[in-house]
Amino acid sequence: MSDDKKLQEIRSRIDRIDQQLQDLITERARCAQEVARHKGDVEDTAEYYRPEREAQILRQVVRRNRGPLPDEAMARLFREIMSACLSLQHPMKVAYLGPEGTYTQAAVIKHFGHAATSLPLGSIDEVFRDVEANAAHYGVVPIENSSEGAVDHTLDMFIASPLKICSEIELRIHHCLLSREDSLGGVTRIYAHQMALAQCREWLDAHAARIERIAVNSNAEAAKRASGEPGAAAIASESAAEIYGLGILSANIEDKPDNTTRFLVIGRQAPASSGRDKTSLLVSAANKPGALYRLLEPLSSHGISMTRIESRPSRQGLWEYVFFIDIEGHVDDARVAAALQDLKSEAAMVKVLGSYPCAVL
């Protein structure tokens, strides 16, 4: 058989598979419409978007995957199918820290897909306020970076906010140096968020030591400034280069190749257990010897693994602090429930910020 004929047979088989895929996607979309009809005119978004259900589906996708596509690519395909089907039931509005082109927007797209409407806002405070006021169904905010630590502003917002953590997103961060200039030699200043400047410090010291570094509110804002100022460059994402019409002078300039930022989805619902969950707590104790030990002892005695702890000023009194603690498990799990009961007897205050599915990928 000639190579041309063999190729034609493969292409014909691809066409048949494409038809089958399209038919099955159409059938899935009709099932989604049927679900919406059964639910009727329900205004509660929690009746449509179920973080625990979506996490379970994506975990099954990863378990079934045998290649050659990597797990992340396969999960992304299914995420977009779920996003499009959900939009037939209930169009989703998701607020995020803007402007357009931030890594937070990339996290929104990774988690909710392109069918959701993303709403860029000017600050983390505004994201919380929009969700609290029902102007957005959900919000996405950064919480920590693998190399630079916690985002304190997000932690502080949880102290007074009634919102719950509904899910988490982990996003690999790849920084690029963007500019309208043809080379680094034409750059006199570099704009970036202060965390991005810190994450690229070694590269900047080696390649741009004499160039002025200017911190701004977001990397997208940096890209926007660089697009309108001669001699300016920005540290931002590849998507920001496309949005703001910039060239990439250098890609992947982050110092740590596994640089990852964790984001939280905030909303008004409390997801059910997905089978692999985290619970985030806000805890305070009296300022006396052994206070922190007594807060952590109930977790240890019930075999609960703590994955993270951060302290922040309580803003209630001088030298008083609250602790943000992440533990493995869901509040509906017997061991977690027992540990929380014991913790409440030791702590001045315990606030469950949310039990939610662990990031799938």
Secondary structure in CASP SS format (residue, H / E / C, confidence):
PFRMAT SS
TARGET T0000
AUTHOR 0000-0000-0000
METHOD secondary structure of the structure
MODEL  1
M C 1.00
S C 1.00
D H 1.00
D H 1.00
K H 1.00
K H 1.00
L H 1.00
Q H 1.00
E H 1.00
I H 1.00
R H 1.00
S H 1.00
R H 1.00
I H 1.00
D H 1.00
R H 1.00
I H 1.00
D H 1.00
Q H 1.00
Q H 1.00
L H 1.00
Q H 1.00
D H 1.00
L H 1.00
I H 1.00
T H 1.00
E H 1.00
R H 1.00
A H 1.00
R H 1.00
C H 1.00
A H 1.00
Q H 1.00
E H 1.00
V H 1.00
A H 1.00
R H 1.00
H H 1.00
K H 1.00
G C 1.00
D C 1.00
V C 1.00
E C 1.00
D C 1.00
T H 1.00
A H 1.00
E H 1.00
Y C 1.00
Y C 1.00
R C 1.00
P H 1.00
E H 1.00
R H 1.00
E H 1.00
A H 1.00
Q H 1.00
I H 1.00
L H 1.00
R H 1.00
Q H 1.00
V H 1.00
V H 1.00
R H 1.00
R H 1.00
N C 1.00
R C 1.00
G C 1.00
P C 1.00
L C 1.00
P C 1.00
D H 1.00
E H 1.00
A H 1.00
M H 1.00
A H 1.00
R H 1.00
L H 1.00
F H 1.00
R H 1.00
E H 1.00
I H 1.00
M H 1.00
S H 1.00
A H 1.00
C H 1.00
L H 1.00
S H 1.00
L H 1.00
Q H 1.00
H C 1.00
P C 1.00
M C 1.00
K E 1.00
V E 1.00
A E 1.00
Y E 1.00
L E 1.00
G C 1.00
P C 1.00
E C 1.00
G C 1.00
T C 1.00
Y H 1.00
T H 1.00
Q H 1.00
A H 1.00
A H 1.00
V H 1.00
I H 1.00
K H 1.00
H H 1.00
F H 1.00
G C 1.00
H C 1.00
A C 1.00
A C 1.00
T E 1.00
S E 1.00
L E 1.00
P E 1.00
L E 1.00
G C 1.00
S C 1.00
I H 1.00
D H 1.00
E H 1.00
V H 1.00
F H 1.00
R H 1.00
D H 1.00
V H 1.00
E H 1.00
A C 1.00
N C 1.00
A C 1.00
A C 1.00
H C 1.00
Y E 1.00
G E 1.00
V E 1.00
V E 1.00
P E 1.00
I E 1.00
E E 1.00
N E 1.00
S C 1.00
S C 1.00
E C 1.00
G E 1.00
A E 1.00
V C 1.00
D H 1.00
H H 1.00
T H 1.00
L H 1.00
D H 1.00
M H 1.00
F H 1.00
I H 1.00
A H 1.00
S C 1.00
P C 1.00
L C 1.00
K E 1.00
I E 1.00
C E 1.00
S E 1.00
E E 1.00
I E 1.00
E E 1.00
L E 1.00
R E 1.00
I C 1.00
H C 1.00
H C 1.00
C E 1.00
L E 1.00
L E 1.00
S E 1.00
R C 1.00
E C 1.00
D C 1.00
S C 1.00
L H 1.00
G H 1.00
G H 1.00
V C 1.00
T C 1.00
R E 1.00
I E 1.00
Y E 1.00
A E 1.00
H E 1.00
Q H 1.00
M H 1.00
A H 1.00
L H 1.00
A H 1.00
Q H 1.00
C C 1.00
R H 1.00
E H 1.00
W H 1.00
L H 1.00
D H 1.00
A H 1.00
H H 1.00
A C 1.00
A C 1.00
R C 1.00
I C 1.00
E E 1.00
R E 1.00
I E 1.00
A E 1.00
V E 1.00
N C 1.00
S C 1.00
N H 1.00
A H 1.00
E H 1.00
A H 1.00
A H 1.00
K H 1.00
R H 1.00
A H 1.00
S H 1.00
G H 1.00
E C 1.00
P C 1.00
G C 1.00
A E 1.00
A E 1.00
A E 1.00
I E 1.00
A E 1.00
S C 1.00
E H 1.00
S H 1.00
A H 1.00
A H 1.00
E H 1.00
I H 1.00
Y H 1.00
G C 1.00
L C 1.00
G E 1.00
I E 1.00
L E 1.00
S E 1.00
A C 1.00
N C 1.00
I C 1.00
E C 1.00
D C 1.00
K C 1.00
P C 1.00
D C 1.00
N C 1.00
T E 1.00
T E 1.00
R E 1.00
F E 1.00
L E 1.00
V E 1.00
I E 1.00
G E 1.00
R C 1.00
Q C 1.00
A C 1.00
P C 1.00
A C 1.00
S C 1.00
S C 1.00
G C 1.00
R C 1.00
D E 1.00
K E 1.00
T E 1.00
S E 1.00
L E 1.00
L E 1.00
V E 1.00
S E 1.00
A C 1.00
A C 1.00
N C 1.00
K C 1.00
P C 1.00
G C 1.00
A H 1.00
L H 1.00
Y H 1.00
R H 1.00
L H 1.00
L H 1.00
E H 1.00
P H 1.00
L H 1.00
S H 1.00
S H 1.00
H C 1.00
G C 1.00
I C 1.00
S C 1.00
M E 1.00
T E 1.00
R E 1.00
I E 1.00
E E 1.00
S E 1.00
R E 1.00
P E 1.00
S C 1.00
R C 1.00
Q C 1.00
G C 1.00
L C 1.00
W C 1.00
E C 1.00
Y E 1.00
V E 1.00
F E 1.00
F E 1.00
I E 1.00
D E 1.00
I E 1.00
E E 1.00
G C 1.00
H C 1.00
V C 1.00
D C 1.00
D C 1.00
A H 1.00
R H 1.00
V H 1.00
A H 1.00
A H 1.00
A H 1.00
L H 1.00
Q H 1.00
D H 1.00
L H 1.00
K H 1.00
S H 1.00
E H 1.00
A C 1.00
A C 1.00
M E 1.00
V E 1.00
K E 1.00
V E 1.00
L E 1.00
G E 1.00
S E 1.00
Y E 1.00
P E 1.00
C C 1.00
A C 1.00
V C 1.00
L C 1.00
END
